[in-house]
């Protein structure tokens, strides 16, 4: 951008031709302010509980910060295990709450900075697009959990059948609202809506430790139904359950060891869960690509001249400061599972069959019956033999 400005200035000072005049008019329509022209965000306030301030008042600022971070870290870990103990539904609420809070912190910073430009609908459009994204990604999943309830409601079947079309319509509506809200002289600014402490040693060491940690924990957690069974809604008990016969992905299999590793391991075969192989891919992405979300967040904070996104967690900053890598990781996990792990969903397929016309359902039934007879799974009926 600095080079663009200097070249534009050089051309405008070199001659006074019509070409330079037109270029000057175009540049005048853009907001070419320096970073120093962007208003600074007010510094975050100290939200440390008073009881901690009094207890640590005799320590230096450095040790006080270490104690605060340590105490809050233990508290967050304890709260996380408590939520896991309370069940899958509470864990889903936790993920949704973290997502909304991270988004709120980012929008709050943007609003403080852009408020002086009087950009219309800034917060409204931001929350609207979050709603559209959540509707698209969570809509079908929620319908799977409440399959029995959805099948009894004709209006809900409409939402399932045209889910993607409705999602696109909502997004298109928001896009039109954004175009209508554009303000002249601030087009570039509206469309725009790395860390010195990170080292190569930590980056490389984190890669090997993350892969090893993920591989070992995949083996340990795969032994418990609570971690390997899908969350399903039981309409009879009106609660979410995680009970099932584990799929082949979570059953011990025998694998041949590559020849170049047989001498190292001293064996030709190993017993392991298939998911442990997937854990290597997930861990590799988490350690090599996931941190780039943190790099981006660091650059974002530097651009706005702030240290933390918020002061939600004393000593740690905001929720977004702790989850800045997760928006890349969460997207990758979703794409990876749907591409390489998750197979056809019988519940979802049944929902699609039930919304078909009766003649279409009969056609599917006859086709499936013929296929099963050909495979020898079903025996042809006596009437079918006589015909």
ROKEKOL-262438 format. One line per field, with one value per residue (C-alpha): residue number from 0; residue in one letter; x, y negated, z negated. Coordinates in nm, 2 decimals. Each point is the difference from the previous one (the first is absolute). Layout:
REM residues N
num c(NUM  ...)
residu c(A  ...)
east c(X  ...)
north c(Y  ...)
up c(Z  ...)
REM end
This chain:
REM residues 387
num c(0  1  2  3  4  5  6  7  8  9  10  11  12  13  14  15  16  17  18  19  20  21  22  23  24  25  26  27  28  29  30  31  32  33  34  35  36  37  38  39  40  41  42  43  44  45  46  47  48  49  50  51  52  53  54  55  56  57  58  59  60  61  62  63  64  65  66  67  68  69  70  71  72  73  74  75  76  77  78  79  80  81  82  83  84  85  86  87  88  89  90  91  92  93  94  95  96  97  98  99  100  101  102  103  104  105  106  107  108  109  110  111  112  113  114  115  116  117  118  119  120  121  122  123  124  125  126  127  128  129  130  131  132  133  134  135  136  137  138  139  140  141  142  143  144  145  146  147  148  149  150  151  152  153  154  155  156  157  158  159  160  161  162  163  164  165  166  167  168  169  170  171  172  173  174  175  176  177  178  179  180  181  182  183  184  185  186  187  188  189  190  191  192  193  194  195  196  197  198  199  200  201  202  203  204  205  206  207  208  209  210  211  212  213  214  215  216  217  218  219  220  221  222  223  224  225  226  227  228  229  230  231  232  233  234  235  236  237  238  239  240  241  242  243  244  245  246  247  248  249  250  251  252  253  254  255  256  257  258  259  260  261  262  263  264  265  266  267  268  269  270  271  272  273  274  275  276  277  278  279  280  281  282  283  284  285  286  287  288  289  290  291  292  293  294  295  296  297  298  299  300  301  302  303  304  305  306  307  308  309  310  311  312  313  314  315  316  317  318  319  320  321  322  323  324  325  326  327  328  329  330  331  332  333  334  335  336  337  338  339  340  341  342  343  344  345  346  347  348  349  350  351  352  353  354  355  356  357  358  359  360  361  362  363  364  365  366  367  368  369  370  371  372  373  374  375  376  377  378  379  380  381  382  383  384  385  386)
residu c(X  X  X  X  X  X  X  X  X  X  X  X  X  X  X  X  X  X  X  X  X  X  X  X  X  X  X  X  X  X  X  X  X  X  X  X  X  X  X  X  X  X  X  X  X  X  X  X  X  X  X  X  X  X  X  X  X  X  X  X  X  X  X  X  X  X  X  X  X  X  X  X  X  X  X  X  X  X  X  X  X  X  X  X  X  X  X  X  X  X  X  X  X  X  X  X  X  X  X  X  X  X  X  X  X  X  X  X  X  X  X  X  X  X  X  X  X  X  X  X  X  X  X  X  X  X  X  X  X  X  X  X  X  X  X  X  X  X  X  X  X  X  X  X  X  X  X  X  X  X  X  X  X  X  X  X  X  X  X  X  X  X  X  X  X  X  X  X  X  X  X  X  X  X  X  X  X  X  X  X  X  X  X  X  X  X  X  X  X  X  X  X  X  X  X  X  X  X  X  X  X  X  X  X  X  X  X  X  X  X  X  X  X  X  X  X  X  X  X  X  X  X  X  X  X  X  X  X  X  X  X  X  X  X  X  X  X  X  X  X  X  X  X  X  X  X  X  X  X  X  X  X  X  X  X  X  X  X  X  X  X  X  X  X  X  X  X  X  X  X  X  X  X  X  X  X  X  X  X  X  X  X  X  X  X  X  X  X  X  X  X  X  X  X  X  X  X  X  X  X  X  X  X  X  X  X  X  X  X  X  X  X  X  X  X  X  X  X  X  X  X  X  X  X  X  X  X  X  X  X  X  X  X  X  X  X  X  X  X  X  X  X  X  X  X  X  X  X  X  X  X  X  X  X  X  X  X  X  X  X  X  X  X  X  X  X  X  X  X  X  X  X  X  X  X  X  X  X  X  X  X  X  X  X  X  X  X)
east c(0.00  0.29  0.15  -0.34  -0.02  0.35  -0.05  -0.33  0.16  0.29  -0.23  -0.22  0.31  0.16  -0.26  -0.33  -0.16  -0.35  0.11  0.14  -0.32  -0.21  0.23  -0.02  -0.38  -0.01  0.24  -0.21  -0.29  0.20  0.09  0.38  0.06  0.32  -0.01  0.06  -0.33  -0.20  -0.12  0.16  -0.21  -0.03  0.23  -0.17  -0.09  0.13  -0.27  0.20  -0.23  0.06  0.07  0.30  0.13  0.00  0.16  0.28  0.05  0.34  0.15  0.17  -0.20  0.18  -0.07  -0.35  -0.07  0.14  -0.22  -0.31  0.05  0.07  -0.31  -0.23  0.15  -0.08  -0.35  -0.06  0.13  -0.22  -0.31  0.07  0.01  -0.32  -0.18  0.12  -0.14  -0.34  -0.04  0.02  -0.28  0.18  0.32  -0.19  -0.12  0.35  0.13  -0.28  0.06  0.37  -0.08  -0.24  0.23  0.30  -0.21  -0.13  0.36  0.10  -0.31  0.04  0.35  -0.11  -0.29  0.22  0.23  -0.25  -0.26  0.17  -0.05  -0.38  -0.02  -0.36  -0.12  0.35  -0.10  -0.34  0.16  0.28  -0.24  -0.23  0.28  0.09  -0.37  0.01  0.32  -0.13  -0.33  0.18  0.25  -0.22  -0.34  0.04  0.18  -0.28  -0.25  0.19  -0.02  -0.38  -0.08  -0.31  -0.14  0.07  -0.18  -0.32  0.00  -0.06  0.13  0.33  0.04  -0.02  0.30  0.20  -0.08  0.10  0.26  0.28  -0.23  -0.12  0.35  0.11  -0.31  0.09  0.36  -0.11  -0.23  0.29  0.22  -0.26  -0.03  0.38  0.00  -0.28  0.20  0.32  0.11  0.20  0.36  0.00  -0.03  0.34  -0.04  -0.33  0.13  0.30  -0.30  1.69  0.12  0.36  -0.02  -0.05  0.32  0.11  0.10  -0.35  -0.16  0.20  -0.01  -0.37  -0.05  0.17  -0.15  -0.35  0.01  0.13  -0.25  -0.29  0.10  0.02  -0.32  -0.18  0.08  -0.11  -0.33  -0.10  -0.07  -0.29  -0.34  -0.05  0.27  -0.07  -0.38  -0.20  -0.23  -0.36  -0.33  -0.22  -0.36  -0.12  0.22  0.02  0.38  0.32  0.18  0.34  -0.04  0.08  0.19  0.33  0.06  0.30  0.18  0.02  0.07  0.35  0.15  0.32  0.24  0.32  0.30  0.20  0.33  0.22  -0.17  0.00  0.35  -0.06  -0.33  0.12  -0.33  -0.17  -0.36  -0.17  -0.35  -0.16  -0.32  -0.06  -0.08  0.36  0.10  -0.25  0.13  0.34  -0.16  -0.20  0.30  0.22  -0.24  -0.05  0.37  0.11  -0.29  -0.22  0.26  -0.05  -0.33  0.20  0.23  -0.29  -0.15  0.33  0.01  -0.36  0.08  0.31  -0.20  -0.24  0.29  -0.15  0.16  -0.31  -0.34  -0.17  0.05  -0.24  0.26  0.24  0.36  -0.10  -0.20  -0.32  -0.15  0.11  0.36  -0.02  -0.19  0.16  0.13  -0.34  -0.18  0.24  0.02  -0.38  -0.06  0.27  -0.14  -0.35  0.13  0.23  -0.27  -0.26  0.26  0.19  -0.18  -0.38  -0.19  -0.36  -0.24  -0.30  -0.20  0.05  -0.07  -0.33  -0.10  0.05  -0.20  -0.29  -0.04  -0.03  -0.32  -0.17  0.08  0.36  0.02  -0.14  0.26  0.28  -0.15  -0.02  0.36  0.14  -0.19  0.13  0.35  -0.02  -0.14  0.29  0.25  -0.17  -0.09  -0.38  -0.17  -0.25  -0.36  -0.21  -0.23  0.31  0.11  -0.35  0.01)
north c(0.00  -0.24  0.08  -0.06  -0.34  -0.10  0.10  -0.18  -0.31  0.02  0.02  -0.29  -0.22  0.10  -0.15  -0.17  0.19  0.13  0.35  -0.13  -0.19  0.30  0.20  -0.26  0.00  0.38  -0.01  -0.27  0.24  0.24  -0.03  -0.01  -0.10  0.11  0.24  -0.29  -0.15  0.30  -0.08  0.21  0.24  -0.09  0.22  0.30  -0.04  0.24  0.25  0.20  0.09  -0.22  0.31  0.09  -0.35  -0.01  0.35  -0.09  -0.36  0.06  0.16  -0.17  -0.06  0.28  0.26  -0.13  0.05  0.36  0.09  -0.15  0.19  0.32  -0.02  -0.09  0.28  0.26  -0.15  0.02  0.36  0.10  -0.17  0.18  0.34  -0.08  -0.09  0.33  0.18  -0.18  0.16  -0.06  -0.26  -0.23  0.04  -0.11  -0.30  -0.08  0.01  -0.23  -0.24  -0.02  -0.06  -0.28  -0.16  0.01  -0.17  -0.26  -0.10  -0.05  -0.20  -0.21  -0.10  -0.07  -0.21  -0.21  -0.08  -0.04  -0.18  -0.34  0.07  0.04  0.31  0.12  0.34  0.11  0.21  0.10  0.15  0.16  0.19  0.07  0.18  0.20  0.11  0.10  0.21  0.17  0.08  0.16  0.21  0.10  0.03  0.35  0.12  -0.11  0.16  0.33  -0.01  -0.07  0.23  0.15  -0.34  -0.15  0.28  -0.08  -0.37  -0.08  -0.36  0.13  0.24  -0.30  -0.15  0.32  0.05  -0.35  -0.06  -0.11  -0.21  -0.18  -0.05  -0.15  -0.23  -0.12  -0.07  -0.17  -0.23  -0.09  -0.07  -0.24  -0.17  -0.05  -0.15  -0.24  -0.11  -0.09  -0.35  -0.20  -0.07  0.30  0.29  0.14  -0.04  0.19  0.28  0.07  0.13  0.49  0.14  -0.06  0.26  0.29  0.18  0.28  0.22  -0.02  0.04  0.32  0.14  -0.06  0.20  0.32  -0.03  -0.06  0.30  0.23  -0.14  0.04  0.36  0.12  -0.17  0.13  0.35  -0.07  -0.19  0.25  0.25  -0.19  -0.02  -0.35  -0.13  0.22  0.02  -0.27  -0.21  0.10  -0.13  0.26  -0.11  0.26  -0.13  -0.36  -0.02  0.03  0.34  0.12  0.37  0.23  0.29  -0.17  -0.02  0.17  -0.33  0.06  0.37  0.15  0.10  0.18  -0.20  0.10  -0.21  -0.15  0.19  -0.30  -0.02  0.37  0.00  -0.31  0.13  0.36  0.14  0.05  -0.09  -0.24  -0.02  -0.34  -0.19  -0.12  -0.35  -0.02  -0.04  -0.29  -0.15  -0.05  -0.20  -0.21  -0.06  -0.09  -0.27  -0.12  -0.05  -0.12  -0.19  -0.08  -0.25  -0.22  -0.10  -0.13  -0.18  -0.17  -0.09  -0.16  -0.21  -0.10  -0.12  -0.18  -0.18  -0.13  -0.07  0.22  0.28  0.22  0.03  -0.05  0.05  0.29  0.22  -0.18  0.07  0.16  -0.27  0.07  0.33  -0.07  -0.02  0.36  0.13  -0.20  0.32  0.18  -0.16  0.17  0.32  0.03  -0.04  0.25  0.26  -0.04  0.04  0.29  0.20  -0.05  0.09  0.29  0.13  -0.05  0.24  -0.01  -0.09  0.25  -0.25  -0.27  0.23  0.11  -0.37  -0.06  0.32  -0.11  -0.33  0.17  0.05  0.35  0.12  -0.11  0.19  0.31  -0.03  -0.02  0.30  0.22  -0.10  0.07  0.33  0.12  -0.10  0.20  0.31  -0.02  -0.01  0.30  -0.19  0.04  0.31  -0.06  0.05  0.29  -0.24  -0.14  0.35  0.08  -0.33)
up c(0.00  -0.08  0.34  0.17  -0.17  0.10  0.36  0.01  -0.15  0.25  0.30  -0.12  -0.07  0.33  0.23  0.00  0.28  0.02  -0.10  -0.32  -0.07  0.05  -0.23  -0.26  0.01  -0.04  -0.29  -0.16  -0.02  -0.21  -0.36  0.01  -0.36  -0.18  -0.28  -0.24  0.11  -0.13  -0.35  -0.27  -0.20  -0.37  -0.22  -0.16  -0.37  -0.27  -0.08  -0.25  -0.30  -0.31  -0.22  0.23  0.00  -0.38  -0.03  0.24  -0.09  -0.15  0.31  0.29  0.32  0.18  -0.27  -0.05  0.37  -0.02  -0.30  0.16  0.33  -0.19  -0.23  0.29  0.21  -0.26  -0.04  0.37  0.02  -0.30  0.16  0.33  -0.17  -0.19  0.32  0.15  -0.30  0.04  0.34  0.38  0.00  -0.24  0.21  0.31  -0.18  -0.11  0.36  0.11  -0.29  0.08  0.37  -0.08  -0.26  0.24  0.27  -0.25  -0.10  0.36  0.09  -0.31  0.11  0.35  -0.12  -0.23  0.29  0.28  -0.20  0.07  0.37  -0.06  0.21  0.00  -0.10  -0.11  -0.30  0.15  0.31  -0.19  -0.23  0.29  0.19  -0.31  -0.02  0.37  -0.04  -0.31  0.17  0.29  -0.20  -0.29  0.17  0.14  -0.31  -0.24  0.24  -0.03  -0.38  0.00  0.30  -0.16  -0.10  0.34  0.19  -0.18  0.11  0.36  -0.03  -0.14  0.29  0.23  -0.19  0.05  0.36  0.10  -0.26  0.23  0.21  -0.31  -0.12  0.33  0.00  -0.35  0.10  0.32  -0.20  -0.22  0.30  0.15  -0.34  -0.01  0.35  -0.09  -0.31  0.18  -0.07  0.25  -0.09  -0.23  0.25  -0.07  -0.37  0.00  0.22  -0.23  -0.23  -0.57  -0.41  -0.12  -0.28  0.24  0.10  0.24  -0.29  -0.15  0.34  0.08  -0.35  -0.02  0.32  -0.13  -0.35  0.14  0.24  -0.28  -0.25  0.25  0.10  -0.36  -0.11  0.30  -0.13  -0.35  0.08  0.27  -0.28  -0.14  0.16  -0.13  0.24  0.31  0.02  0.18  -0.20  0.06  -0.13  -0.16  0.04  -0.26  -0.28  0.14  -0.05  0.20  -0.02  0.10  0.01  0.30  0.14  0.10  0.37  0.17  -0.04  -0.37  0.00  -0.04  0.34  0.09  0.22  0.17  -0.09  0.29  0.06  -0.09  -0.35  -0.08  -0.13  -0.21  -0.15  -0.01  0.14  0.33  -0.10  -0.25  -0.15  0.01  0.06  0.36  -0.15  -0.12  0.36  0.04  -0.32  0.17  0.28  -0.24  -0.23  0.29  0.12  -0.36  -0.05  0.34  0.15  -0.30  -0.15  0.31  -0.15  -0.30  0.24  0.16  -0.33  -0.11  0.32  -0.06  -0.35  0.11  0.28  -0.27  -0.25  -0.27  -0.22  -0.05  0.16  -0.33  -0.38  -0.05  -0.16  -0.23  0.10  0.33  0.18  0.18  0.11  0.35  -0.12  -0.13  0.31  0.28  0.17  -0.02  0.29  0.24  -0.20  -0.04  0.37  0.09  -0.24  0.15  0.35  -0.09  -0.18  0.28  0.26  -0.15  -0.31  0.00  0.22  0.11  -0.28  -0.02  -0.21  0.26  0.29  -0.17  -0.04  0.37  0.09  -0.21  0.17  0.35  0.17  -0.06  0.36  -0.05  -0.33  0.16  0.28  -0.25  -0.19  0.31  0.11  -0.35  -0.02  0.34  -0.10  -0.33  0.18  0.25  -0.28  -0.17  -0.31  0.07  0.14  0.28  -0.10  0.12  0.19  0.17  0.12  0.14  0.20)
REM end
